[in-house]
Amino acid sequence: MDQTTNSSSNIWYTLGGIVVIIALAFWLFGSATSPAPSATTQTPSDNTASALTSEFNQTADASAALDQDAAASAQVVQGF
Amino acid sequence: MGVVGGIAVLLLSTGVAFAKEQATSTRSENKGGDYRMMSASTTERMQTVRDEAKTRMTTQREKAMKRVADIRDGAKQEMAQRIAVQFDNLNSTWTDKFMKLLDRYDALLVKVESRVAIAASAGEDTASTTAAIQSAKTAILTARTAVVAQAAKTYVLDPSTIPATATSTVSGQEKIMKSLRTSFQTLHTTLFKDLFALRDGPMKSARTAVQNAIQSLNSIPGADEETATSTAASNR
């Protein structure tokens, strides 16, 4: 009976140890493959709908600038 | 024994959750990498078409400059030489600007996609936003193609329109100046007609499509929740 109890405990300890080793392996694997922070790593607040709307509105479509360049070029050509 | 088993299970579930989070982060960074690759390849293509156009027009450009060199007035000759190259320079400048603008639109879409992924994992309906993102990507790609096509165009003086005889006489000089003025006006009109068509066509469509994607994101309830896990935690 004692021998049976002992071997049963040993099996449980062994199983527990295997699970711990697997968990550590997941942890180490995750740390090893995590890429270095890059310029594109974004904080959660960078891509909220309101932040994106704001960023979009600040992105000029260059319409006015092209009109200005057209006018400037026309003036140069007229002055020739 | 039970404690050991419990700790082991806790460590295992933490490891699994961490690995999953890394996978999600890697996926969104891969999308950012995809847009950077596309941007880099389009920029290379643009440079290639510009180099080809430059090579193609070298002879015409040299002949045109020889005609310009017939102008006796030094100041006017210098001005003509400056104007002759400004059209190609303007085309390069604006195709670069348009391409950079498309890169910014792509970067915005990557952020929209990552936010949609968070909303989707929280159980929100993201079908219409996903469709809007796809439309925006298509519009941006169409615009990139149009910009590369514009970059391949050249606006070079046609030497055959400039008289080459009797250039030393006063009337000869007047004829040269008149034909140069006409040629410059034609080049200016053609260049800006093409650039305006690009700005008001594919570029505007791309901008509108990106705006629609962002507006669609706005319409998802809880779109601004930090993470799916924080959403789930706050809903308990």
Contacts between the chains, C-beta under 8 A, distances in Angstrom:
chain1	res1	chain2	res2	distance
A	9	B	1	6.3
A	12	B	1	5.2
A	12	B	4	7.9
A	12	B	5	6.9
A	13	B	1	6.8
A	13	B	4	6.9
A	15	B	5	7.6
A	16	B	1	7.3
A	16	B	4	4.4
A	16	B	5	5.1
A	16	B	8	4.9
A	17	B	8	7.9
A	19	B	5	7.5
A	19	B	8	3.8
A	19	B	9	6.7
A	19	B	11	7.7
A	19	B	12	5.6
A	20	B	7	7.4
A	20	B	8	4.7
A	20	B	11	6.0
A	22	B	12	6.2
A	22	B	15	7.7
A	23	B	8	6.5
A	23	B	11	3.5
A	23	B	12	4.0
A	23	B	14	7.1
A	23	B	15	4.6
A	24	B	11	7.0
A	24	B	15	7.5
A	25	B	15	7.6
A	26	B	12	7.1
A	26	B	15	2.9
A	26	B	16	6.1
A	26	B	18	7.0
A	26	B	19	5.5
A	27	B	11	7.5
A	27	B	14	7.2
A	27	B	15	4.7
A	27	B	18	6.5
A	29	B	19	6.9
A	30	B	15	6.9
A	30	B	18	4.6
A	30	B	19	4.8
A	30	B	22	5.1
A	33	B	22	6.6
A	33	B	26	8.0
A	34	B	22	5.5
A	34	B	25	7.8
A	35	B	26	7.1
A	35	B	29	6.6
A	38	B	29	6.8
A	38	B	32	8.0
A	40	B	29	6.4
A	40	B	32	4.1
A	40	B	36	8.0
A	40	B	110	7.6
A	41	B	29	7.2
A	42	B	111	6.6
A	42	B	114	7.1
A	44	B	226	4.6
A	44	B	227	6.5
A	46	B	111	6.4
A	47	B	111	3.8
A	47	B	112	7.1
A	47	B	114	5.5
A	47	B	115	4.6
A	48	B	115	7.0
A	48	B	223	7.5
A	48	B	224	4.2
A	49	B	115	6.9
A	49	B	214	6.9
A	49	B	217	4.9
A	49	B	218	4.5
A	49	B	220	7.8
A	49	B	223	4.8
A	49	B	224	5.6
A	50	B	218	7.9
A	50	B	224	6.8
A	52	B	108	6.2
A	52	B	111	5.8
A	52	B	112	6.1
A	52	B	115	7.4
A	52	B	214	5.1
A	52	B	217	6.8
A	53	B	214	5.7
A	53	B	215	8.0
A	53	B	218	6.8
A	55	B	108	6.4
A	55	B	111	8.0
A	56	B	108	6.0
A	56	B	210	6.7
A	56	B	211	6.3
A	56	B	214	5.6
A	59	B	101	7.2
A	59	B	104	5.3
A	59	B	105	7.6
A	59	B	108	7.5
A	61	B	101	7.1
A	61	B	199	7.7
A	61	B	203	7.1
A	61	B	204	7.5
A	61	B	207	5.5
A	62	B	97	5.6
A	62	B	98	7.4
A	62	B	101	6.3
A	62	B	199	7.3
A	63	B	199	6.4
A	65	B	97	7.7
A	66	B	94	6.6
A	66	B	195	6.2
A	66	B	196	7.2
A	66	B	199	5.7
A	69	B	90	6.4
A	69	B	93	7.9
A	69	B	94	7.4
A	70	B	192	4.6
A	70	B	195	7.7
A	70	B	196	7.7
A	73	B	86	6.8
A	73	B	87	7.8
A	73	B	90	6.5
A	73	B	188	5.5
A	73	B	191	7.8
A	73	B	192	7.2
A	74	B	188	6.3
A	76	B	83	6.1
A	76	B	86	7.1
A	77	B	83	6.5
A	77	B	181	7.6
A	77	B	184	4.7
A	77	B	185	5.7
A	77	B	188	5.0
A	80	B	76	7.6
A	80	B	79	6.0
A	80	B	80	6.8
A	80	B	83	6.1
A	80	B	177	7.9
A	80	B	180	7.0
A	80	B	181	5.7
A	80	B	184	6.1
